[in-house]
Amino acid sequence: MIRVARTTIWTLFAAVPIASFVGCVPQDRYDQLLSANRSMEEQLVRMESDRDAARSNLETVQSQLNRASVNLNELQAQNSRLSRDLERMGGDYDDLLRRVSELEIGPLPIEVEDAIAKLAESHPDVLTFDARRGLLRFASDFTFDLGSVALRSEATETLRSLAEILNTETARQFEARIVGHTDNVRISRAETLRNHPTNVHLSVHRAISVRDELVSNGVNAVRLQVAGYGEHRPIVPNRTGGTAENRRVEIFLVPMPDDLDVTAPSERADDRPSQPSSQRRTAEVEPMK
């Protein structure tokens, strides 16, 4: 359009002198041509201005397009990184979920569990601890002499430390079920039979000794329960001549019933009946029950 307009204008300019040679042009015709020429010049200027503005807009749009293309590339790269991170996080989450599902979480608060585990590690001959079940197991051969219910010194020390743990604020919400067990060897010694007529009696009396030791160290008696199964719940098959693994006292820590008052004063040591002399520990290990 610009080229056509320019050609037309120059044609008009050229026509004027030619017309002057051909003959005189009437004044009104000359004025019309001059006005048309000026109008076309103004139109040409506007068109050139519009062209320059369009070119500038085109450059602006092209620059914006280039920037948008760069931003798109950056966003695509960022999206790829985020996708990789999300995929990795998904894998980490699945792995963590698997590990948590495989984790054996015990019934005791972690601080109580850790304290008992450390106690068991420091007295491995006397005590073992199953955190998954909240079970403490005292080996009878290291806790009592054969046929006796008197605690050995190392067992007394271990129970004293256990009482300190049970008296902590966190552990106070649990009660202890103390259960005695024996092997299947029958009691034969007359002295033992007088005090413990059967293995069930012996297992219960040993559980009572453990209970009394905890009470004497400040554990509230309302939190303690005793029982004995004698030879009737072995953990391994009994062998001829006796089986040490089955001679044990177990303590199960379970939540206290909500309706019990554990703030009442604990039983004093001097409130308990003293053991008969025949049940007190002697220095010598008895050869049989």
Rosetta silent file (secondary structure, phi, psi, omega in degrees, C-alpha in Angstrom):
SEQUENCE: MIRVARTTIWTLFAAVPIASFVGCVPQDRYDQLLSANRSMEEQLVRMESDRDAARSNLETVQSQLNRASVNLNELQAQNSRLSRDLERMGGDYDDLLRRVSELEIGPLPIEVEDAIAKLAESHPDVLTFDARRGLLRFASDFTFDLGSVALRSEATETLRSLAEILNTETARQFEARIVGHTDNVRISRAETLRNHPTNVHLSVHRAISVRDELVSNGVNAVRLQVAGYGEHRPIVPNRTGGTAENRRVEIFLVPMPDDLDVTAPSERADDRPSQPSSQRRTAEVEPMK
SCORE:     score description
SCORE:     0.000 S_00000001
   1 L     0.000  -39.921 -179.491    0.000    0.000    0.000 S_00000001
   2 H   -64.321  -42.761 -179.648    2.839    2.336    0.866 S_00000001
   3 H   -64.420  -39.992  179.539    4.537    1.741   -2.462 S_00000001
   4 H   -63.919  -42.776 -179.150    1.267    2.306   -4.395 S_00000001
   5 H   -63.579  -44.198  179.228    0.583    5.541   -2.516 S_00000001
   6 H   -62.029  -40.509  179.460    4.058    6.839   -3.171 S_00000001
   7 H   -62.751  -41.668  179.966    3.760    6.021   -6.886 S_00000001
   8 H   -63.760  -42.761 -178.929    0.440    7.809   -7.091 S_00000001
   9 H   -63.293  -49.095 -178.533    1.813   10.900   -5.386 S_00000001
  10 H   -64.270  -30.660  175.571    4.854   11.126   -7.588 S_00000001
  11 H   -64.307  -40.507  179.069    2.599   10.628  -10.604 S_00000001
  12 H   -67.241  -41.975  178.457    0.554   13.593   -9.505 S_00000001
  13 H   -61.055  -39.199 -178.085    3.635   15.689   -8.912 S_00000001
  14 H   -71.308  -28.750 -177.203    4.880   14.816  -12.310 S_00000001
  15 H   -70.798  -26.733 -176.708    1.529   15.606  -13.890 S_00000001
  16 H   -65.122  -53.522  179.847    1.567   19.217  -12.767 S_00000001
  17 H   -63.955  -32.482  179.167    4.500   20.462  -14.791 S_00000001
  18 H   -64.249  -41.124  179.645    3.325   18.428  -17.750 S_00000001
  19 H   -63.395  -31.537 -179.650   -0.019   20.084  -17.511 S_00000001
  20 H   -68.204  -28.283  178.040    1.686   23.480  -17.428 S_00000001
  21 H   -80.754  -34.441 -177.889    3.287   22.732  -20.772 S_00000001
  22 H   -68.867  -42.591 -178.341    0.121   21.347  -22.235 S_00000001
  23 L   172.122  173.563  179.685   -1.932   24.311  -21.215 S_00000001
  24 L   -72.074  135.050  177.204   -3.263   26.316  -18.360 S_00000001
  25 L   -96.643  135.405  178.664   -5.119   24.328  -15.687 S_00000001
  26 L   -58.916  149.839 -175.464   -8.149   25.991  -14.195 S_00000001
  27 H   -60.173  -41.986 -178.370   -7.583   27.289  -10.686 S_00000001
  28 H   -66.372  -35.068  177.231  -10.232   25.102   -9.088 S_00000001
  29 H   -67.613  -38.299  177.672   -8.767   22.014  -10.718 S_00000001
  30 H   -63.288  -42.863 -179.787   -5.329   22.982   -9.476 S_00000001
  31 H   -63.477  -37.637  178.460   -6.631   23.461   -5.956 S_00000001
  32 H   -64.022  -43.456 -179.856   -8.264   20.049   -6.065 S_00000001
  33 H   -65.535  -40.137 -179.972   -5.046   18.426   -7.175 S_00000001
  34 H   -64.967  -41.011  178.951   -3.055   20.264   -4.532 S_00000001
  35 H   -65.864  -40.351  178.428   -5.523   19.263   -1.818 S_00000001
  36 H   -64.242  -38.723  179.605   -5.452   15.676   -2.965 S_00000001
  37 H   -63.831  -42.825  179.931   -1.674   15.748   -2.963 S_00000001
  38 H   -66.157  -40.224  179.622   -1.558   17.058    0.607 S_00000001
  39 H   -62.434  -40.668 -179.761   -4.112   14.490    1.750 S_00000001
  40 H   -69.695  -34.374  175.974   -2.086   11.701    0.252 S_00000001
  41 H   -63.643  -41.619  179.280    1.087   13.038    1.876 S_00000001
  42 H   -65.410  -41.113  178.275   -0.664   13.044    5.267 S_00000001
  43 H   -62.590  -38.758  178.766   -1.966    9.524    4.627 S_00000001
  44 H   -64.170  -41.492  179.589    1.541    8.460    3.722 S_00000001
  45 H   -63.982  -42.187  179.060    2.941    9.869    6.977 S_00000001
  46 H   -63.892  -41.854 -179.169    0.249    8.094    8.998 S_00000001
  47 H   -64.647  -40.521  177.233    0.889    4.838    7.217 S_00000001
  48 H   -64.970  -36.245  177.428    4.638    5.115    7.836 S_00000001
  49 H   -67.048  -41.840  178.180    3.911    5.833   11.536 S_00000001
  50 H   -64.762  -37.743  178.425    1.573    2.841   11.696 S_00000001
  51 H   -62.942  -44.941 -179.981    4.224    0.730   10.014 S_00000001
  52 H   -63.648  -40.339  179.091    6.860    1.799   12.523 S_00000001
  53 H   -65.534  -41.906  178.874    4.465    1.143   15.442 S_00000001
  54 H   -63.843  -40.789  178.377    3.566   -2.277   14.034 S_00000001
  55 H   -63.623  -41.148  178.776    7.233   -3.109   13.581 S_00000001
  56 H   -64.571  -43.258  177.996    7.938   -2.027   17.171 S_00000001
  57 H   -62.697  -38.679  178.702    4.998   -4.095   18.427 S_00000001
  58 H   -62.948  -42.050  178.269    6.227   -7.032   16.417 S_00000001
  59 H   -64.544  -40.347  178.685    9.675   -6.754   17.977 S_00000001
  60 H   -63.252  -45.799  179.756    8.092   -6.484   21.445 S_00000001
  61 H   -63.962  -39.439  179.378    5.923   -9.523   20.831 S_00000001
  62 H   -64.520  -39.800  177.814    8.893  -11.423   19.438 S_00000001
  63 H   -64.939  -43.039  177.765   10.953  -10.514   22.522 S_00000001
  64 H   -63.155  -39.496  178.587    8.101  -11.617   24.794 S_00000001
  65 H   -63.625  -41.110  178.413    7.781  -14.817   22.819 S_00000001
  66 H   -63.363  -44.226  178.522   11.504  -15.478   23.203 S_00000001
  67 H   -63.991  -40.930  178.444   11.313  -14.850   26.950 S_00000001
  68 H   -62.905  -37.073  178.019    8.241  -17.068   27.208 S_00000001
  69 H   -65.011  -41.314  177.446   10.083  -19.787   25.330 S_00000001
  70 H   -64.581  -44.789  179.152   13.009  -19.523   27.741 S_00000001
  71 H   -62.231  -38.733  178.729   10.641  -19.574   30.722 S_00000001
  72 H   -62.830  -42.552  178.280    8.834  -22.568   29.265 S_00000001
  73 H   -62.216  -41.681  178.934   12.109  -24.435   28.911 S_00000001
  74 H   -65.539  -41.472  179.061   13.026  -23.549   32.494 S_00000001
  75 H   -64.946  -38.573  177.740    9.586  -24.622   33.736 S_00000001
  76 H   -65.057  -40.688  177.356    9.856  -27.886   31.834 S_00000001
  77 H   -65.607  -41.523  178.043   13.293  -28.531   33.347 S_00000001
  78 H   -64.205  -39.972  178.134   11.955  -27.630   36.808 S_00000001
  79 H   -62.857  -38.305  177.669    8.968  -29.904   36.264 S_00000001
  80 H   -64.432  -43.020  178.371   11.315  -32.747   35.326 S_00000001
  81 H   -63.231  -44.403 -179.997   13.351  -32.168   38.493 S_00000001
  82 H   -63.778  -37.020  178.380   10.201  -32.039   40.628 S_00000001
  83 H   -64.306  -41.709  178.008    8.920  -35.226   39.012 S_00000001
  84 H   -65.202  -42.717  178.912   12.191  -36.976   39.816 S_00000001
  85 H   -63.243  -41.489 -179.968   12.119  -35.627   43.384 S_00000001
  86 H   -64.236  -40.335  178.395    8.498  -36.715   43.780 S_00000001
  87 H   -64.531  -42.361  178.510    9.316  -40.172   42.482 S_00000001
  88 H   -65.484  -42.304  178.297   12.266  -40.437   44.867 S_00000001
  89 H   -63.447  -36.763  176.533   10.158  -39.204   47.784 S_00000001
  90 H   -62.015  -41.404  176.970    7.508  -41.760   46.887 S_00000001
  91 H   -65.115  -41.539  178.443   10.138  -44.485   47.019 S_00000001
  92 H   -64.026  -39.331  179.241   11.430  -43.183   50.363 S_00000001
  93 H   -64.490  -43.986  179.234    7.882  -43.083   51.731 S_00000001
  94 H   -62.685  -39.250  179.563    7.202  -46.648   50.620 S_00000001
  95 H   -66.773  -42.911  178.976   10.475  -47.775   52.187 S_00000001
  96 H   -64.409  -40.719  178.844    9.704  -45.952   55.440 S_00000001
  97 H   -62.823  -39.779  178.828    6.186  -47.394   55.497 S_00000001
  98 H   -65.294  -42.940 -178.824    7.607  -50.878   54.999 S_00000001
  99 H   -66.082  -38.931  178.635   10.152  -50.379   57.780 S_00000001
 100 H   -66.670  -39.456  179.842    7.499  -49.043   60.164 S_00000001
 101 H   -66.336  -27.874  179.309    5.204  -51.972   59.367 S_00000001
 102 H   -86.816  -12.967 -176.890    8.054  -54.357   60.142 S_00000001
 103 L   -72.579  130.963  178.880    8.982  -52.547   63.327 S_00000001
 104 L   -89.071  105.363 -178.190    8.007  -54.395   66.462 S_00000001
 105 L   -95.908  121.409 -176.451    6.489  -51.785   68.751 S_00000001
 106 L   -81.851  173.209 -177.037    6.184  -52.957   72.334 S_00000001
 107 L   -81.297   -8.138 -174.665    3.443  -52.169   74.846 S_00000001
 108 L   -99.204  150.776  172.147    5.669  -50.047   77.096 S_00000001
 109 L   -57.461  148.519 -171.608    6.600  -46.361   76.775 S_00000001
 110 H   -61.311  -35.261 -179.270    9.971  -46.018   75.102 S_00000001
 111 H   -69.107  -36.129  176.645   11.692  -44.562   78.194 S_00000001
 112 H   -69.482  -44.523  179.204   10.497  -47.480   80.331 S_00000001
 113 H   -59.083  -45.869 -179.342   11.461  -49.990   77.671 S_00000001
 114 H   -63.101  -41.837 -178.284   14.952  -48.485   77.320 S_00000001
 115 H   -63.744  -43.333  179.588   15.516  -48.451   81.087 S_00000001
 116 H   -69.031  -37.991  178.131   14.526  -52.126   81.491 S_00000001
 117 H   -60.994  -41.753  178.203   16.573  -53.125   78.439 S_00000001
 118 H   -66.234  -38.282  177.603   19.668  -51.497   79.968 S_00000001
 119 H   -62.053  -44.314  179.697   18.970  -53.241   83.286 S_00000001
 120 H   -64.613  -37.253  179.082   18.759  -56.611   81.519 S_00000001
 121 H   -65.687  -32.714 -178.557   22.003  -55.905   79.659 S_00000001
 122 H   -82.629  -13.589  178.090   23.787  -55.191   82.939 S_00000001
 123 L  -133.322   61.397 -172.454   22.489  -58.432   84.560 S_00000001
 124 L   -64.774  -28.134  179.946   22.390  -60.930   81.670 S_00000001
 125 L   -73.972  -30.499 -175.413   22.632  -64.026   83.882 S_00000001
 126 L   -91.527  -42.816 -165.914   19.678  -63.026   86.037 S_00000001
 127 E  -130.146  137.489  167.451   17.319  -61.151   83.726 S_00000001
 128 E  -124.584  156.990 -173.338   16.189  -61.182   80.090 S_00000001
 129 E  -135.398  126.757  174.617   13.679  -58.763   78.559 S_00000001
 130 E  -106.987   97.031 -175.007   11.180  -59.230   75.726 S_00000001
 131 L   -65.191  -31.883 -178.273   10.211  -55.668   74.804 S_00000001
 132 L   -62.647  -34.558 -178.205    7.595  -56.804   72.305 S_00000001
 133 L  -103.097   -5.702 -174.726    5.585  -58.515   75.064 S_00000001
 134 L    65.162   39.110 -172.571    6.588  -56.314   78.017 S_00000001
 135 E  -114.495  126.900  171.782    8.014  -59.455   79.641 S_00000001
 136 E  -107.875  132.965 -177.392   10.868  -59.684   82.142 S_00000001
 137 E  -123.680  118.577  176.804   12.189  -63.182   82.829 S_00000001
 138 E   -97.122  124.570  177.958   14.281  -64.019   85.886 S_00000001
 139 E   -74.187  119.706 -174.687   16.251  -67.252   85.626 S_00000001
 140 H   -60.699  -35.243 -177.572   15.478  -69.193   88.807 S_00000001
 141 H   -66.466  -21.160  176.554   18.908  -70.836   88.976 S_00000001
 142 H  -103.534   -7.775 -178.871   20.473  -67.377   89.294 S_00000001
 143 H  -101.096  -35.824 -178.438   17.632  -65.953   91.407 S_00000001
 144 E  -134.113  156.705  166.581   17.133  -68.736   93.947 S_00000001
 145 L   -76.206  163.713 -179.912   18.967  -71.770   95.260 S_00000001
 146 L   -60.349  129.140  178.273   17.455  -75.158   94.414 S_00000001
 147 L    72.947    5.344 -175.859   14.243  -75.714   96.353 S_00000001
 148 L  -112.079  156.814  174.152   14.560  -72.295   97.999 S_00000001
 149 L  -114.103    3.207  178.046   12.530  -69.094   97.756 S_00000001
 150 L   -78.592  131.538 -176.765   15.225  -66.860   99.288 S_00000001
 151 E   -74.038  139.598  171.770   16.599  -64.381   96.747 S_00000001
 152 L   -73.920  162.441 -174.131   20.267  -64.394   95.876 S_00000001
 153 H   -62.659  -41.447 -179.016   22.176  -61.151   96.307 S_00000001
 154 H   -67.156  -35.972  176.872   22.465  -60.385   92.582 S_00000001
 155 H   -65.859  -40.001  177.895   18.725  -60.976   92.150 S_00000001
 156 H   -61.405  -42.988  178.696   18.008  -58.643   95.073 S_00000001
 157 H   -63.561  -42.522  179.338   20.165  -55.953   93.486 S_00000001
 158 H   -63.818  -42.979  179.661   18.427  -56.398   90.124 S_00000001
 159 H   -67.207  -33.049  176.312   14.964  -56.182   91.704 S_00000001
 160 H   -62.838  -43.822  177.931   15.989  -53.051   93.595 S_00000001
 161 H   -66.852  -37.765  177.447   16.936  -51.404   90.291 S_00000001
 162 H   -63.654  -39.246  178.740   13.713  -52.652   88.704 S_00000001
 163 H   -60.553  -38.385  177.891   11.712  -51.093   91.544 S_00000001
 164 H   -61.366  -40.240  178.222   13.322  -47.727   90.800 S_00000001
 165 H   -67.185  -45.052 -178.270   12.147  -48.006   87.188 S_00000001
 166 H   -65.191  -22.982 -179.370    8.640  -49.110   88.186 S_00000001
 167 L   -88.639   -0.423  176.252    8.350  -46.146   90.554 S_00000001
 168 L   -70.507  159.010 -176.143    8.998  -43.573   87.817 S_00000001
 169 L   -58.855  -41.137 -177.164    6.085  -41.395   86.751 S_00000001
 170 L   -70.627  -40.857 -176.712    5.792  -43.043   83.340 S_00000001
 171 H   -78.119  -14.040 -175.713    5.986  -46.641   84.591 S_00000001
 172 H   -67.271  -13.923  178.582    3.537  -46.039   87.437 S_00000001
 173 H   -83.859    4.212  179.920    0.632  -46.533   85.048 S_00000001
 174 E  -116.640  146.024  172.667    1.570  -50.230   84.713 S_00000001
 175 E  -105.668  161.534 -178.368    1.022  -53.149   87.053 S_00000001
 176 E  -114.157  123.595  174.528    3.266  -56.210   87.370 S_00000001
 177 E  -102.066  109.500 -172.452    1.942  -59.730   87.063 S_00000001
 178 E   -99.550  119.657 -173.387    4.565  -61.960   88.665 S_00000001
 179 E  -126.191  126.375  178.237    4.345  -65.609   87.619 S_00000001
 180 E   -95.290  150.097  178.483    6.518  -68.470   88.872 S_00000001
 181 E  -141.486  153.042  174.129    7.416  -71.614   86.888 S_00000001
 182 L  -132.196  176.182  169.535    9.390  -74.792   87.563 S_00000001
 183 L   -86.638 -166.321 -175.802   10.537  -77.792   85.574 S_00000001
 184 L  -100.385   13.343  176.617    8.865  -81.196   85.969 S_00000001
 185 L   -73.778  126.002 -178.268   11.276  -82.653   88.542 S_00000001
 186 L   -71.742  147.344  176.140    9.252  -83.677   91.594 S_00000001
 187 L   -72.897  128.542 -176.156   10.169  -82.271   94.996 S_00000001
 188 L  -121.157  -27.613 -177.921   11.819  -85.029   97.016 S_00000001
 189 L   -70.182  133.398 -177.436   13.630  -83.415   99.950 S_00000001
 190 H   -60.259  -40.536 -179.026   11.559  -83.605  103.134 S_00000001
 191 H   -64.388  -40.995  178.596   12.512  -80.064  104.198 S_00000001
 192 H   -67.375  -40.332 -179.137   11.452  -78.640  100.853 S_00000001
 193 H   -62.525  -34.302  178.934    8.208  -80.615  100.893 S_00000001
 194 H   -62.300  -36.815 -177.546    7.248  -79.174  104.275 S_00000001
 195 H   -92.878  -29.409 -175.473    7.386  -75.635  102.867 S_00000001
 196 L  -139.046   86.996 -173.821    6.414  -76.316   99.237 S_00000001
 197 L   -59.328  -30.294 -178.839    4.339  -79.479   98.858 S_00000001
 198 L  -136.890  169.567  175.060    4.248  -79.266   95.036 S_00000001
 199 H   -62.576  -31.495  176.644    6.003  -77.495   92.199 S_00000001
 200 H   -63.333  -44.841  177.407    2.977  -75.204   91.961 S_00000001
 201 H   -59.539  -46.099 -178.751    3.495  -74.163   95.585 S_00000001
 202 H   -60.672  -42.965 -178.965    7.186  -73.572   94.939 S_00000001
 203 H   -64.907  -40.273  178.797    6.489  -71.471   91.838 S_00000001
 204 H   -67.566  -43.010 -178.557    3.925  -69.327   93.693 S_00000001
 205 H   -64.165  -35.159  176.463    6.176  -68.874   96.722 S_00000001
 206 H   -69.001  -37.870  175.206    9.036  -67.699   94.482 S_00000001
 207 H   -62.550  -38.108  178.117    6.713  -65.230   92.804 S_00000001
 208 H   -65.432  -38.508  178.327    5.747  -63.970   96.276 S_00000001
 209 H   -61.396  -42.071  177.432    9.434  -63.498   97.161 S_00000001
 210 H   -64.872  -43.798  178.284    9.895  -61.344   94.068 S_00000001
 211 H   -59.067  -45.877 -178.225    6.717  -59.433   94.888 S_00000001
 212 H   -64.141  -36.917  179.167    7.837  -58.818   98.494 S_00000001
 213 H   -66.116  -39.735  177.287   11.228  -57.536   97.362 S_00000001
 214 H   -65.636  -41.438  178.292    9.574  -55.023   95.034 S_00000001
 215 H   -61.881  -43.349 -179.027    7.222  -53.893   97.818 S_00000001
 216 H   -64.390  -17.281  177.614   10.144  -53.445  100.217 S_00000001
 217 L  -104.387   20.862  168.045   11.668  -51.125   97.628 S_00000001
 218 L    95.937    1.942  177.152    8.603  -48.896   97.422 S_00000001
 219 L   -76.221  128.848 -177.220    6.483  -50.418   94.652 S_00000001
 220 L   -61.101  128.703 -176.803    2.834  -50.048   95.610 S_00000001
 221 H   -61.399  -25.043 -178.907    1.386  -53.463   96.534 S_00000001
 222 H   -68.288  -15.218 -178.973   -1.832  -52.677   94.651 S_00000001
 223 H   -93.081    0.206 -171.173    0.166  -52.874   91.427 S_00000001
 224 E  -117.097  131.875  177.306    1.492  -56.399   92.056 S_00000001
 225 E  -127.368  141.338 -179.653   -0.157  -59.726   91.311 S_00000001
 226 E  -121.807  149.404  177.288    1.350  -63.164   91.907 S_00000001
 227 E  -157.134  166.619  177.287    0.657  -66.552   90.367 S_00000001
 228 E  -151.126  135.444 -179.599    2.388  -69.855   89.792 S_00000001
 229 L  -109.188   -1.119 -176.992    2.020  -72.568   87.173 S_00000001
 230 L    58.160 -131.321 -178.137    4.566  -75.020   88.488 S_00000001
 231 L   -90.852    5.595 -167.067    5.690  -77.328   85.678 S_00000001
 232 L   -85.094   -5.301  176.088    2.572  -76.821   83.561 S_00000001
 233 L  -132.106   66.939  178.864    3.791  -74.080   81.206 S_00000001
 234 L   -70.720  150.727  176.316    7.282  -75.060   80.023 S_00000001
 235 L   -98.190  -15.184  172.343    8.927  -72.937   77.340 S_00000001
 236 L  -138.292  158.642  177.340   11.070  -75.860   76.126 S_00000001
 237 L   -60.133  136.233  179.200   10.540  -79.624   76.433 S_00000001
 238 L   -71.502  140.735  179.339   11.622  -80.872   79.852 S_00000001
 239 L  -109.028  159.044  177.574   14.683  -83.099   79.922 S_00000001
 240 L   -62.126  131.778  179.643   15.596  -85.865   82.319 S_00000001
 241 L    93.455   -1.845  177.377   17.329  -84.466   85.381 S_00000001
 242 L   109.802  149.715 -177.022   15.762  -80.991   85.161 S_00000001
 243 L  -131.707  110.189 -174.056   15.542  -78.154   82.661 S_00000001
 244 H   -62.594  -36.535 -176.771   16.968  -74.775   83.665 S_00000001
 245 H   -60.276  -31.337 -177.449   15.092  -72.823   80.984 S_00000001
 246 H   -83.635  -14.214  177.190   11.745  -73.812   82.520 S_00000001
 247 L   -88.594  103.402 -170.718   12.749  -72.759   86.048 S_00000001
 248 E  -159.186  161.483  169.085   11.948  -69.077   85.948 S_00000001
 249 E  -123.642  125.711 -177.102    9.939  -66.165   87.344 S_00000001
 250 E  -111.633  142.214  176.536    8.286  -63.931   84.766 S_00000001
 251 E  -121.178  119.998  176.225    6.991  -60.395   85.210 S_00000001
 252 E  -102.724  124.231  176.867    4.450  -59.053   82.725 S_00000001
 253 E   -95.770  118.699 -177.376    3.960  -55.278   82.732 S_00000001
 254 E  -131.303  156.410 -179.324    0.411  -54.382   81.703 S_00000001
 255 E   -59.865  141.262  176.992   -1.648  -51.170   81.980 S_00000001
 256 L   -68.375  144.237  171.920   -3.259  -50.538   85.346 S_00000001
 257 L   -60.865  145.030 -176.391   -7.069  -50.738   85.523 S_00000001
 258 L   -67.955  -23.795 -173.253   -8.596  -47.268   85.467 S_00000001
 259 L   -93.084    9.381 -179.958  -10.640  -47.805   88.624 S_00000001
 260 L  -100.903  141.851  178.632   -7.701  -48.568   90.952 S_00000001
 261 L   -93.936  110.998 -179.933   -6.107  -45.994   93.240 S_00000001
 262 L   -98.188    7.917  179.720   -2.333  -46.256   92.979 S_00000001
 263 L   -91.484   -6.230  179.935   -1.741  -43.207   95.187 S_00000001
 264 L   -66.811  150.565 -179.482   -2.392  -45.152   98.409 S_00000001
 265 L   -58.590  143.841  178.943    0.674  -45.735  100.609 S_00000001
 266 L   -77.102  156.097  176.881    2.656  -48.836   99.753 S_00000001
 267 L   -62.917  135.728  178.907    2.937  -51.742  102.168 S_00000001
 268 L   -80.772  153.249 -178.692    5.869  -51.351  104.541 S_00000001
 269 H   -60.382  -35.675 -176.907    8.514  -54.026  104.668 S_00000001
 270 H   -79.770   -3.612  174.574    7.855  -54.670  108.375 S_00000001
 271 H   -82.426  -13.277 -177.119    4.148  -55.313  107.628 S_00000001
 272 L   -89.583  146.712  176.749    5.046  -58.507  105.791 S_00000001
 273 L   -67.245  141.549  179.282    5.488  -61.830  107.577 S_00000001
 274 L   -74.800  151.536  179.067    9.072  -62.850  107.942 S_00000001
 275 L   -72.986  141.882  174.296   10.273  -65.909  106.084 S_00000001
 276 L   -64.006  153.048 -175.913   10.796  -69.047  108.164 S_00000001
 277 H   -58.314  -28.629 -179.199   14.400  -69.882  108.731 S_00000001
 278 H   -70.430  -15.256 -179.244   14.061  -72.927  106.523 S_00000001
 279 H  -101.857   -3.830  178.394   13.275  -70.620  103.548 S_00000001
 280 L   -77.499  146.602 -176.094   16.177  -68.226  104.066 S_00000001
 281 L   -67.982  136.418  172.619   19.038  -68.551  101.668 S_00000001
 282 L  -106.535  167.073 -176.796   22.061  -70.433  102.842 S_00000001
 283 L   -70.275  -28.380 -176.609   25.562  -70.171  101.477 S_00000001
 284 L   -91.433  143.255  176.204   25.508  -73.686  100.099 S_00000001
 285 L   -81.866  126.799 -178.740   23.575  -74.668   96.945 S_00000001
 286 L   -69.156  138.030 -177.602   21.168  -77.495   97.684 S_00000001
 287 L   -68.614  -25.437  178.104   21.837  -80.593   95.583 S_00000001
 288 L  -157.738  171.638 -178.577   18.132  -81.124   94.917 S_00000001
 289 L   -64.647    0.000    0.000   14.722  -79.762   95.827 S_00000001
